[in-house]
Amino acid sequence: MGRPESAVTFGRGAGGDLSSKIDLVAENAVLNTIEKFGFRPTVIGEECGTIKGGDGYLVMDAVDGTTNATRGIPFSCCSLAYATHCRLSSVSDAVIVDLNSGDVYESSVNMGASMNGLRLKIDDNNIRRGVKDQSELVVGVNISGISSDDIERLSRIISKCLHIRHLGANALELCFFARGLIDLYIDLRGKIRVTDLAAGYLIAKEAGGILFNPQGEYLDSDLSLHNRISFIAAKNREFLELLQAK
């Protein structure tokens, strides 16, 4: 990572983004590993697209945060999720590996979430830190390529919060949310793909968080590369209402 050759591009992947060498090498490593173990799910990958199989669905972004990785910015991860059916709500197992620290985040449905084997639980740490209103929340916001309309939608939130963060890898930022390092995570661009979201979705939920769509409904989606998603991750609906309060 951070080497010039890692950023060499080879056309556009199935997800629509330019495929860097690091993306292709990492994705091939995942595909070779599952082949080695005789695991043959339908694979939904950002570079390879959909590869039909018969053992459920493997949703992967072999490198989330590609630009960070190719520039040497230490914030990127490998994100893998397994689903029994072709819905986000059917994700049953997830693993995210921080490619810089080596930290491993894991989760299975109804079994909780962990980091390096230690249980993750979003609790009331924000109260112990003295967070009493929305201005003191640490809020992750993805603003990459955001439209002027969405900037307008976010302006009220951003103006009320003193601690805005944008780190460049959605899956890993959801892990930070699951650890309680970020109080909320917001992506209203309508651009995020299931490959970026599936593993972090389960880890955040199993740690005690809730993911909403912009209408305040519980988040769900088909596991299709054609879908583009907006979402908010919060500890509970009260946090969501804090942001919506005038």
C-alpha positions as CSV (number, residue, x, y, z in Angstrom):
1,M,0.0,0.0,0.0
2,G,1.1,3.5,-0.7
3,R,3.3,2.3,-3.6
4,P,2.9,3.9,-7.1
5,E,2.1,0.5,-8.7
6,S,-0.8,-0.1,-6.4
7,A,-2.7,2.8,-8.0
8,V,-2.3,1.6,-11.6
9,T,-5.8,1.3,-13.0
10,F,-7.3,-1.4,-15.3
11,G,-10.6,0.0,-16.5
12,R,-13.8,0.1,-14.5
13,G,-15.0,-2.6,-12.2
14,A,-18.6,-3.9,-12.0
15,G,-19.4,-1.3,-9.3
16,G,-18.6,1.5,-11.8
17,D,-15.4,2.8,-10.2
18,L,-11.9,2.6,-11.7
19,S,-10.2,-0.7,-10.6
20,S,-6.8,-0.2,-9.2
21,K,-4.2,-2.9,-9.1
22,I,-4.5,-3.2,-5.3
23,D,-8.3,-3.8,-5.7
24,L,-7.8,-6.6,-8.3
25,V,-5.0,-8.3,-6.3
26,A,-7.0,-8.2,-3.1
27,E,-10.2,-9.5,-4.7
28,N,-8.4,-12.3,-6.5
29,A,-6.9,-13.3,-3.1
30,V,-10.3,-13.6,-1.6
31,L,-11.7,-15.6,-4.6
32,N,-8.7,-18.0,-4.5
33,T,-9.2,-18.5,-0.8
34,I,-12.8,-19.4,-0.9
35,E,-12.1,-21.7,-3.9
36,K,-9.4,-23.4,-1.9
37,F,-11.9,-24.3,0.8
38,G,-14.5,-25.4,-1.6
39,F,-16.9,-22.6,-0.6
40,R,-19.1,-21.7,-3.6
41,P,-21.5,-18.9,-2.8
42,T,-22.8,-16.3,-5.2
43,V,-20.1,-13.7,-5.0
44,I,-21.1,-10.0,-5.2
45,G,-17.9,-8.0,-5.6
46,E,-17.0,-4.5,-6.5
47,E,-14.6,-5.5,-9.2
48,C,-15.8,-8.9,-10.4
49,G,-19.5,-8.2,-10.3
50,T,-21.8,-11.1,-9.6
51,I,-20.5,-14.7,-9.9
52,K,-23.3,-17.2,-9.6
53,G,-23.0,-19.9,-7.0
54,G,-25.2,-22.0,-4.7
55,D,-24.1,-21.5,-1.1
56,G,-25.7,-18.2,-0.1
57,Y,-24.2,-14.8,-0.9
58,L,-20.7,-13.5,-0.3
59,V,-20.7,-9.7,-0.5
60,M,-17.2,-8.3,-0.6
61,D,-15.2,-5.1,-1.0
62,A,-11.6,-6.5,-0.9
63,V,-10.3,-3.0,-0.4
64,D,-12.6,-0.3,1.0
65,G,-10.8,3.0,1.0
66,T,-8.8,2.4,-2.1
67,T,-7.7,6.0,-2.5
68,N,-6.4,6.0,1.1
69,A,-4.5,2.7,0.4
70,T,-2.9,3.9,-2.8
71,R,-1.9,7.2,-1.3
72,G,-0.5,5.7,1.9
73,I,-3.2,7.1,4.2
74,P,-3.6,4.5,6.9
75,F,-7.3,4.0,6.8
76,S,-8.6,1.1,4.6
77,C,-10.0,-2.3,5.2
78,C,-11.2,-5.6,3.6
79,S,-14.9,-6.1,4.1
80,L,-16.7,-9.5,3.7
81,A,-20.3,-10.4,4.5
82,Y,-22.3,-13.6,4.1
83,A,-26.0,-13.5,3.6
84,T,-28.5,-16.4,3.4
85,H,-30.7,-14.5,1.0
86,C,-30.3,-11.7,-1.4
87,R,-31.2,-8.9,1.1
88,L,-29.1,-6.7,3.4
89,S,-31.3,-7.8,6.3
90,S,-30.3,-11.4,5.5
91,V,-26.6,-10.8,6.3
92,S,-25.7,-13.4,9.0
93,D,-22.0,-13.2,9.3
94,A,-19.4,-10.4,8.7
95,V,-15.7,-9.7,9.0
96,I,-13.8,-6.5,8.4
97,V,-10.0,-6.4,8.6
98,D,-8.2,-3.1,9.1
99,L,-5.4,-3.3,6.5
100,N,-3.2,-1.0,8.5
101,S,-3.5,-2.0,12.2
102,G,-4.5,-5.6,11.5
103,D,-7.5,-5.3,13.8
104,V,-10.2,-7.8,13.0
105,Y,-13.9,-7.0,13.5
106,E,-16.4,-10.0,13.4
107,S,-20.1,-10.5,13.9
108,S,-22.7,-13.2,13.6
109,V,-26.4,-12.5,13.7
110,N,-27.8,-12.7,17.3
111,M,-24.2,-13.4,18.6
112,G,-22.9,-9.9,19.0
113,A,-19.9,-8.2,17.5
114,S,-16.2,-8.2,18.5
115,M,-12.9,-6.6,17.8
116,N,-9.9,-8.9,18.1
117,G,-12.1,-11.3,20.1
118,L,-13.3,-8.6,22.6
119,R,-17.0,-7.9,22.7
120,L,-18.2,-4.6,21.2
121,K,-21.2,-2.9,22.7
122,I,-22.3,0.6,22.0
123,D,-23.2,2.0,25.4
124,D,-23.6,5.3,27.2
125,N,-20.0,6.3,26.9
126,N,-21.2,9.5,25.3
127,I,-22.8,10.4,28.7
128,R,-19.6,9.7,30.6
129,R,-17.7,11.8,28.1
130,G,-20.1,14.7,28.9
131,V,-22.0,14.7,25.6
132,K,-25.2,16.6,26.5
133,D,-26.4,17.9,23.1
134,Q,-25.9,17.5,19.4
135,S,-23.0,20.0,19.3
136,E,-20.8,17.7,21.3
137,L,-21.4,14.6,19.2
138,V,-18.7,13.1,17.0
139,V,-20.4,12.6,13.7
140,G,-19.0,10.8,10.7
141,V,-20.3,12.2,7.4
142,N,-19.5,11.0,3.9
143,I,-19.4,14.0,1.6
144,S,-17.4,12.7,-1.3
145,G,-19.0,13.8,-4.6
146,I,-22.0,15.1,-2.7
147,S,-24.6,17.1,-4.7
148,S,-25.5,20.7,-3.9
149,D,-29.0,19.5,-2.9
150,D,-27.5,17.1,-0.4
151,I,-25.1,19.7,0.9
152,E,-28.2,21.8,1.7
153,R,-29.8,18.9,3.5
154,L,-26.7,18.3,5.6
155,S,-26.0,22.0,6.3
156,R,-28.3,22.1,9.3
157,I,-26.7,19.0,10.8
158,I,-23.1,20.2,10.2
159,S,-23.8,23.6,11.5
160,K,-25.0,22.1,14.9
161,C,-22.1,19.7,15.3
162,L,-18.6,20.8,16.3
163,H,-16.9,17.4,15.6
164,I,-17.4,16.3,12.0
165,R,-15.2,13.5,10.6
166,H,-14.8,12.0,7.1
167,L,-12.1,9.3,7.0
168,G,-12.6,7.7,3.6
169,A,-13.7,4.1,4.2
170,N,-17.4,3.5,5.0
171,A,-17.0,-0.1,6.3
172,L,-14.2,0.8,8.7
173,E,-16.0,4.0,9.9
174,L,-19.0,1.8,10.8
175,C,-16.6,-0.3,12.9
176,F,-15.5,2.9,14.7
177,F,-19.2,3.6,15.2
178,A,-19.6,0.1,16.7
179,R,-16.7,0.8,19.1
180,G,-18.4,4.0,20.2
181,L,-15.6,6.3,18.8
182,I,-18.2,7.9,16.5
183,D,-21.6,8.7,17.8
184,L,-23.4,8.8,14.5
185,Y,-22.5,8.0,10.9
186,I,-24.3,9.7,8.0
187,D,-24.2,9.1,4.2
188,L,-27.1,10.8,2.4
189,R,-25.5,10.9,-1.1
190,G,-27.4,7.9,-2.5
191,K,-24.1,6.5,-3.8
192,I,-23.1,3.8,-1.3
193,R,-23.1,0.2,-2.6
194,V,-24.0,-2.9,-0.7
195,T,-20.4,-4.1,-1.1
196,D,-19.3,-1.1,1.0
197,L,-22.0,-1.5,3.6
198,A,-23.0,-5.2,4.1
199,A,-20.4,-6.2,6.7
200,G,-20.4,-2.9,8.6
201,Y,-24.2,-3.1,8.7
202,L,-24.2,-6.3,10.7
203,I,-21.3,-5.3,12.9
204,A,-22.9,-2.0,13.8
205,K,-26.3,-3.7,14.5
206,E,-24.8,-6.5,16.6
207,A,-22.9,-3.9,18.6
208,G,-26.2,-2.3,19.5
209,G,-26.6,0.3,16.8
210,I,-29.5,0.9,14.4
211,L,-29.3,1.8,10.7
212,F,-32.0,3.9,9.2
213,N,-32.8,5.2,5.7
214,P,-33.4,8.9,5.3
215,Q,-37.1,8.5,6.0
216,G,-36.3,7.1,9.5
217,E,-37.2,3.5,8.5
218,Y,-35.0,0.5,9.3
219,L,-32.5,0.1,6.5
220,D,-32.8,-2.7,4.0
221,S,-31.9,-3.3,0.4
222,D,-31.5,-5.9,-2.3
223,L,-27.9,-7.2,-2.5
224,S,-27.4,-5.7,-6.0
225,L,-24.5,-3.7,-7.3
226,H,-27.1,-1.5,-9.1
227,N,-28.6,-0.2,-5.9
228,R,-27.3,3.0,-4.3
229,I,-28.1,3.6,-0.7
230,S,-28.4,6.5,1.8
231,F,-28.3,5.7,5.5
232,I,-27.8,7.0,9.0
233,A,-26.2,4.8,11.8
234,A,-27.2,5.8,15.3
235,K,-27.3,4.3,18.8
236,N,-31.0,4.7,18.9
237,R,-33.9,6.8,17.5
238,E,-33.3,9.5,20.1
239,F,-29.9,10.3,18.5
240,L,-31.6,10.5,15.1
241,E,-34.2,12.9,16.6
242,L,-31.4,15.0,18.1
243,L,-30.2,15.7,14.6
244,Q,-33.7,16.4,13.3
245,A,-34.5,18.8,16.1
246,K,-34.6,22.5,15.1
